[in-house]
Amino acid sequence: MPTVPVKDAAPDAAPLLLAASHGSRSPAAQHAVLALVDAVTRRLTATEPAVDVVGGFVDVQQPDVPHCLAAAEPGRAAVIVPLLVSAGYHVRFDLANAVTGAQPRSVVVTDALGPDERLAGIVAHRLAESGLGAGDRVVLAAAGSSDANAVADCRTAGDQLAALIGREVTVAFIAAAEPRLADAVAAVRRESPGARVVVASYLLAPGTFAGLAREAGADVVSAELLVDGEEPPAALVDIIVDRYRAAVAALAAISAG
C-alpha cells in the first residue's frame, strides 16, 4: 500500500473512503457503480457513522481522484479502494501518483477487488443464473491489461472459479493480453465441438467491454458482477468494506509509529 506521511490530520475524523472506479460512458455502468458506492455507504455508516464515502474515477468521468482528495477536509486521511478487479496500470501508476500528489495528507491505496474467492463466488453465481450445464465449457473473460501482474491476477481468478465450479476454466482477454477472447472461444469450440461455450464475465459492470464479450462467439455470456437495476452483491460490498478497514488499521499503525 503506497502511503505518504501524516501531517495535521483531523484527530477525530475517520479516514475518507474514496471508491475509485474506472469510469464509463455507459449509463448502465454508471448506474451500477453508483449503486455499489451507495451500498458501501449504507453498510459502513450503519456501524461507523463518522465515515464519509465518496465515488471518484480514474478515467472518462469526473470527479477524478486528485479532485476528490483536494475537495476533502484539509489534513484528513483517506483510503482509496480501487473498484477494479485486478491491479493493472490504473492502480500501480494513476492511483499511486494521486497518493504522491496528495501530500501532506495521509493516503493509502488498497489492493484491487481481485483476485478474491468472494469475487469468484459471484462469477459462479452469475454462471448458474445463465443456465450453465454439466457439459458446458467455460471461458473467463477479463478486460485485459499490459501489466503482467494484472494478467496473473486474472489467471488466479480463473483458478479460483475452476475450483468452485469443479471444471476447467480457460482465461482469456478482451484487449491488451493473450489469448484474446474470440480466439479462446474458437479454440475451446474446436476442442469440444459438441459442447456449448459459456463465457463468464469477469467485468465489474456493463459497458463497452461487456458488449465486446457478447460478440466473441460464445453460446452464452453471463452477466457482469454488477447488474444495473439490481442490488449489488453483498460479497462485493464485503470486499470493499474489508479493504477499507484493513487500510484504516494500517494508517493507525503509521500514526502510532
C-alpha positions in Angstrom: 0.0 0.0 0.0 1.7 3.3 -1.0 1.4 5.9 1.7 2.5 9.5 2.5 3.3 10.8 6.0 0.5 12.1 8.2 0.6 15.9 8.9 -2.1 18.0 10.6 -4.7 15.2 10.2 -8.0 16.0 11.8 -7.8 14.0 15.1 -11.4 12.9 15.3 -12.3 12.3 11.7 -12.4 8.8 10.3 -10.4 8.4 7.1 -12.4 9.2 4.0 -13.2 6.2 1.8 -12.7 7.1 -1.8 -14.1 4.4 -4.1 -12.2 4.8 -7.3 -13.8 3.2 -10.4 -12.5 3.3 -14.0 -15.4 5.4 -15.3 -17.6 4.7 -18.3 -19.8 6.4 -20.9 -22.4 3.7 -20.5 -25.4 4.9 -18.4 -26.0 1.3 -17.2 -22.4 1.1 -15.9 -22.7 4.5 -14.3 -25.9 3.5 -12.5 -24.5 0.1 -11.4 -21.3 1.6 -9.9 -23.3 4.4 -8.2 -25.5 1.7 -6.6 -22.4 -0.1 -5.4 -21.0 3.1 -3.8 -24.4 3.7 -2.2 -24.5 0.1 -0.8 -21.0 0.5 0.7 -22.0 3.8 2.3 -25.1 2.2 3.9 -23.1 -0.7 5.1 -20.3 1.3 6.7 -22.3 4.2 8.1 -24.7 1.7 9.8 -21.9 0.9 12.3 -19.4 3.7 11.7 -21.4 6.9 11.1 -18.3 9.1 11.1 -17.1 7.5 7.8 -17.6 9.5 4.6 -17.7 7.6 1.3 -17.0 9.3 -2.0 -17.0 8.0 -5.5 -14.3 9.1 -7.9 -12.9 8.0 -11.3 -9.5 7.2 -12.8 -10.7 7.8 -16.4 -13.6 9.0 -18.6 -15.8 10.5 -15.8 -15.5 13.3 -13.2 -14.6 13.9 -10.5 -11.2 12.3 -10.8 -9.3 11.0 -7.8 -7.0 14.1 -7.4 -10.1 16.4 -7.4 -11.8 14.2 -4.7 -8.7 14.3 -2.5 -8.4 18.1 -2.9 -12.1 18.6 -2.0 -11.8 16.6 1.2 -11.4 18.1 4.6 -7.8 19.5 4.8 -5.5 17.1 6.5 -8.0 14.3 6.7 -6.6 10.8 5.9 -8.0 8.9 3.0 -8.3 5.3 1.9 -8.6 4.7 -1.9 -10.3 1.4 -2.7 -9.9 0.7 -6.4 -13.2 -0.6 -7.8 -11.2 -2.7 -10.3 -11.0 -6.5 -10.4 -7.2 -6.5 -10.9 -4.2 -4.3 -10.1 -3.2 -3.0 -13.5 -1.9 0.4 -14.7 -4.6 2.4 -13.0 -3.7 1.0 -9.6 0.0 0.9 -9.9 0.5 4.2 -11.6 -2.6 6.5 -11.7 -3.6 5.9 -8.1 0.0 5.7 -6.9 0.6 9.1 -8.5 -2.5 10.5 -6.9 -1.1 9.4 -3.5 2.2 11.2 -4.1 0.4 14.4 -5.1 -1.8 14.3 -2.0 0.9 15.3 0.4 0.8 16.3 3.3 -2.4 14.2 3.6 -2.0 10.6 4.6 -3.4 8.3 1.9 -3.5 4.5 1.5 -4.3 2.7 -1.8 -5.7 -0.7 -1.1 -5.4 -3.8 -3.2 -7.8 -4.2 -6.1 -11.0 -6.1 -5.6 -9.5 -9.3 -7.0 -8.3 -11.9 -7.1 -10.6 -12.9 -4.2 -12.6 -16.1 -3.7 -15.6 -14.0 -3.0 -15.5 -12.5 -6.5 -15.1 -15.9 -7.9 -18.3 -16.8 -6.0 -20.2 -14.0 -7.6 -19.0 -15.1 -11.1 -20.1 -18.7 -10.3 -23.5 -17.4 -9.2 -23.8 -15.4 -12.5 -22.9 -18.6 -14.4 -25.6 -20.5 -12.6 -28.1 -17.7 -13.4 -27.1 -18.1 -17.1 -28.1 -21.8 -17.1 -24.6 -23.4 -17.0 -25.0 -27.0 -17.9 -22.9 -30.1 -16.9 -21.3 -30.4 -20.3 -20.6 -26.7 -21.0 -17.1 -25.4 -21.4 -16.3 -22.2 -19.5 -14.1 -19.2 -20.6 -13.4 -16.5 -18.1 -13.5 -13.1 -19.9 -11.3 -10.4 -18.4 -10.8 -6.9 -19.7 -7.0 -7.4 -20.2 -4.0 -5.3 -19.3 -0.5 -4.7 -20.5 0.6 -5.1 -16.9 1.8 -8.7 -16.3 0.7 -8.6 -12.6 -2.8 -7.8 -13.7 -2.8 -10.7 -16.2 -1.5 -13.0 -13.4 -4.3 -11.8 -11.1 -6.9 -12.8 -13.8 -5.3 -16.2 -14.2 -5.6 -16.7 -10.4 -9.2 -15.7 -10.6 -9.7 -18.4 -13.2 -8.2 -21.0 -10.9 -10.5 -19.8 -8.1 -13.5 -20.1 -10.4 -12.4 -23.6 -11.6 -12.2 -24.8 -8.0 -15.6 -23.5 -7.2 -17.5 -24.9 -10.2 -15.4 -28.1 -10.5 -14.3 -27.9 -14.1 -11.6 -26.4 -16.3 -11.8 -22.7 -16.9 -9.9 -21.0 -19.8 -8.8 -17.5 -19.1 -9.0 -15.0 -22.0 -8.8 -11.3 -22.5 -10.9 -8.7 -24.4 -7.9 -6.4 -25.0 -4.2 -6.0 -24.4 -3.3 -9.6 -23.4 -3.4 -13.0 -24.9 -5.3 -15.2 -25.6 -7.9 -12.9 -27.0 -11.5 -13.8 -26.0 -12.7 -14.6 -29.5 -9.7 -16.8 -30.2 -10.1 -18.7 -26.9 -13.8 -19.3 -27.6 -13.0 -20.6 -31.1 -10.2 -22.9 -29.7 -12.5 -24.3 -27.0 -15.2 -25.0 -29.6 -12.7 -26.9 -31.7 -11.6 -28.9 -28.7 -15.2 -29.8 -27.7 -17.4 -29.5 -30.8 -20.5 -30.9 -29.2 -20.4 -28.6 -26.1 -21.8 -25.2 -25.5 -19.2 -22.5 -24.9 -20.1 -20.3 -21.9 -18.3 -17.0 -21.2 -18.1 -16.0 -17.6 -17.8 -12.2 -17.4 -15.0 -11.1 -15.1 -16.0 -7.5 -15.5 -17.3 -5.1 -12.9 -20.2 -3.6 -14.8 -22.0 -3.4 -18.2 -20.3 -1.2 -20.8 -18.1 -1.4 -23.9 -16.1 -4.4 -22.8 -19.2 -6.3 -21.8 -20.6 -5.6 -25.3 -17.4 -7.0 -26.9 -17.6 -10.1 -24.7 -21.1 -10.7 -26.2 -19.7 -10.5 -29.7 -16.9 -13.1 -29.1 -18.9 -16.1 -30.5 -19.9 -17.9 -27.3 -23.2 -19.6 -26.9 -23.9 -18.0 -23.6 -22.4 -15.0 -21.8 -23.1 -14.5 -18.1 -23.9 -11.1 -16.5 -21.2 -8.9 -15.1 -20.5 -8.6 -11.3 -22.8 -5.6 -11.2 -26.2 -5.5 -13.0 -28.0 -2.2 -13.5 -31.2 -2.2 -11.5 -30.2 -5.0 -9.1 -28.8 -4.6 -5.6 -25.0 -5.1 -5.7 -23.9 -8.5 -4.4 -23.3 -8.4 -0.7 -20.0 -10.2 -1.1 -18.7 -7.4 -3.3 -19.7 -4.8 -0.7 -17.9 -7.0 1.9 -14.7 -6.9 -0.1 -14.7 -3.1 -0.3 -15.5 -2.7 3.4 -12.8 -5.2 4.3 -10.2 -3.3 2.2 -11.2 -0.1 3.9 -11.0 -1.4 7.4 -7.6 -3.1 6.8 -6.2 0.2 5.4 -7.6 2.2 8.4 -5.6 -0.2 10.7 -2.5 0.4 8.5 -3.0 4.2 8.8 -3.3 3.9 12.6 -0.1 1.9 12.7 1.7 4.6 10.7 0.4 7.3 13.0 1.5 5.3 16.1 4.9 4.7 14.7 
